[in-house]
Amino acid sequence: MVEYEWQRVAREISADIDAGRIPAGAALPSILRLAEQYGVADHTVRRALRDLRERGLIETLPHKGSFVVGGSDGPVT
């Protein structure tokens, strides 16, 4: 099975969230910084973040950034 780069990035960020390395409420680095960190293009990071948003792991606030909502079990309540 082929894994796209955006899937790898999303999987690695998700694993960091699940392990508590990126706690609920924490801001993720900027798209450009994440692209540099994972060695991918910025559009790849954007696609990974969209996947994480769709799964309810992060939320993105315009002009503020992306923030961790909860682990793979769902949002923190």
Residue frames relative to the residue before (quaternion, step in Angstrom):
aa qw qx qy qz dx dy dz
M 1.0000 0.0000 0.0000 0.0000 0.00 0.00 0.00
V 0.3619 -0.7403 0.5332 0.1915 3.55 -0.85 1.00
E 0.1541 -0.7621 0.6217 0.0950 3.54 -0.99 0.87
Y 0.3600 -0.7311 0.5411 0.2078 3.55 -0.74 1.07
E 0.6531 -0.5294 0.3717 0.3939 3.56 -1.21 0.49
W 0.6473 0.5106 -0.3387 0.4533 3.62 0.93 -0.80
Q 0.6306 0.5273 -0.3381 0.4582 3.60 1.08 -0.65
R 0.6294 0.5269 -0.3278 0.4678 3.57 1.05 -0.77
V 0.6573 0.5039 -0.3073 0.4686 3.57 0.91 -0.92
A 0.6607 0.4987 -0.3051 0.4709 3.59 0.89 -0.92
R 0.6486 0.5190 -0.3165 0.4581 3.59 0.96 -0.86
E 0.6856 0.4835 -0.2949 0.4574 3.59 0.89 -0.87
I 0.6457 0.4898 -0.3247 0.4876 3.60 0.98 -0.76
S 0.6369 0.5313 -0.3187 0.4587 3.58 0.98 -0.86
A 0.6472 0.5142 -0.3123 0.4682 3.59 0.99 -0.84
D 0.6417 0.5123 -0.3197 0.4729 3.59 1.04 -0.77
I 0.6332 0.5135 -0.3255 0.4789 3.58 1.06 -0.73
D 0.6769 0.5046 -0.2910 0.4500 3.59 0.86 -0.99
A 0.7021 0.4626 -0.2588 0.4755 3.58 1.05 -0.79
G 0.5162 -0.6627 0.4071 0.3586 3.57 1.27 -0.14
R 0.4368 0.6922 -0.4681 0.3330 3.59 1.24 0.14
I 0.7203 0.1785 -0.1562 0.6519 3.55 1.31 -0.42
P 0.2072 -0.8381 0.4931 0.1074 3.62 -0.08 1.24
A 0.6637 -0.4759 0.3958 0.4200 3.55 -1.31 0.35
G 0.7740 0.3128 -0.2637 0.4834 3.54 -0.95 0.95
A 0.5674 0.6121 -0.3827 0.3961 3.58 1.22 -0.35
A 0.4155 -0.6761 0.5507 0.2589 3.53 -1.15 0.67
L 0.3874 -0.6809 0.5676 0.2531 3.54 -1.07 0.78
P 0.5885 -0.5450 0.4392 0.4046 3.59 -1.17 0.41
S 0.6626 -0.4972 0.3740 0.4170 3.58 -1.25 0.30
I 0.6653 -0.4953 0.3753 0.4139 3.55 -1.27 0.39
L 0.6722 0.4970 -0.3086 0.4537 3.59 0.89 -0.87
R 0.6543 0.5002 -0.3141 0.4722 3.58 1.00 -0.77
L 0.6426 0.5048 -0.3221 0.4781 3.60 1.01 -0.78
A 0.6225 0.5389 -0.3378 0.4561 3.60 1.01 -0.80
E 0.6577 0.4986 -0.2948 0.4815 3.55 0.99 -0.86
Q 0.6555 0.5345 -0.3021 0.4396 3.57 0.94 -0.96
Y 0.7764 0.3386 -0.1723 0.5028 3.60 0.91 -0.92
G 0.4403 -0.7314 0.4329 0.2894 3.58 1.27 0.00
V 0.5552 0.5772 -0.3922 0.4525 3.56 1.07 0.83
A 0.6166 -0.5331 0.4254 0.3933 3.55 -1.34 0.12
D 0.6353 -0.5549 0.3730 0.3865 3.57 -1.18 0.52
H 0.6345 0.5222 -0.3554 0.4454 3.64 0.99 -0.63
T 0.5833 0.5558 -0.3703 0.4623 3.60 1.18 -0.48
V 0.6503 0.4970 -0.3071 0.4855 3.58 0.98 -0.84
R 0.6255 0.5398 -0.3421 0.4475 3.61 0.95 -0.82
R 0.6637 0.4927 -0.3043 0.4734 3.59 0.97 -0.85
A 0.6366 0.5180 -0.3264 0.4688 3.60 1.01 -0.77
L 0.6614 0.4984 -0.3084 0.4681 3.59 0.95 -0.85
R 0.6073 0.5418 -0.3556 0.4595 3.59 1.05 -0.70
D 0.6399 0.5196 -0.3182 0.4683 3.58 0.98 -0.83
L 0.6664 0.4971 -0.2994 0.4681 3.59 0.92 -0.89
R 0.6260 0.5188 -0.3324 0.4779 3.61 1.07 -0.69
E 0.6622 0.5133 -0.3036 0.4536 3.57 0.92 -0.92
R 0.6968 0.4409 -0.2673 0.4987 3.60 1.14 -0.60
G 0.5170 -0.6854 0.3890 0.3340 3.57 1.28 0.06
L 0.4577 0.7018 -0.4418 0.3206 3.59 1.20 0.36
I 0.7920 0.1167 -0.0544 0.5968 3.56 1.12 -0.66
E 0.1595 -0.7240 0.6482 0.1740 3.50 -1.37 0.13
T 0.2377 -0.7652 0.5842 0.1293 3.52 -1.12 0.71
L 0.1654 -0.7803 0.6000 0.0610 3.52 -0.82 1.08
P 0.5145 -0.6631 0.4379 0.3222 3.60 -0.73 1.00
H 0.8567 0.0846 -0.1194 0.4946 3.55 -0.98 1.00
K 0.6525 0.4895 -0.3213 0.4810 3.61 1.26 0.20
G 0.5348 -0.6126 0.4200 0.4029 3.59 0.97 -0.85
S 0.5489 -0.5861 0.4836 0.3483 3.51 -1.37 -0.23
F 0.1165 -0.8066 0.5795 -0.0015 3.53 -0.96 0.99
V 0.4973 -0.6492 0.4910 0.3003 3.55 -1.11 0.75
V 0.2560 -0.7634 0.5791 0.1276 3.54 -0.90 1.02
G 0.7619 -0.2515 0.1956 0.5640 3.58 0.93 -0.87
G 0.6428 -0.5149 0.3963 0.4057 3.54 -1.33 -0.08
S 0.7574 -0.3858 0.2635 0.4561 3.56 -1.29 -0.16
D 0.5641 0.5832 -0.3866 0.4384 3.58 1.27 -0.22
G 0.6717 -0.4725 0.2962 0.4877 3.59 1.24 -0.20
P 0.7389 -0.4167 0.2952 0.4395 3.54 -1.32 0.02
V 0.4968 -0.6184 0.5200 0.3168 3.52 -1.21 0.57
T 0.1168 -0.8094 0.5728 0.0554 3.61 -0.81 0.95
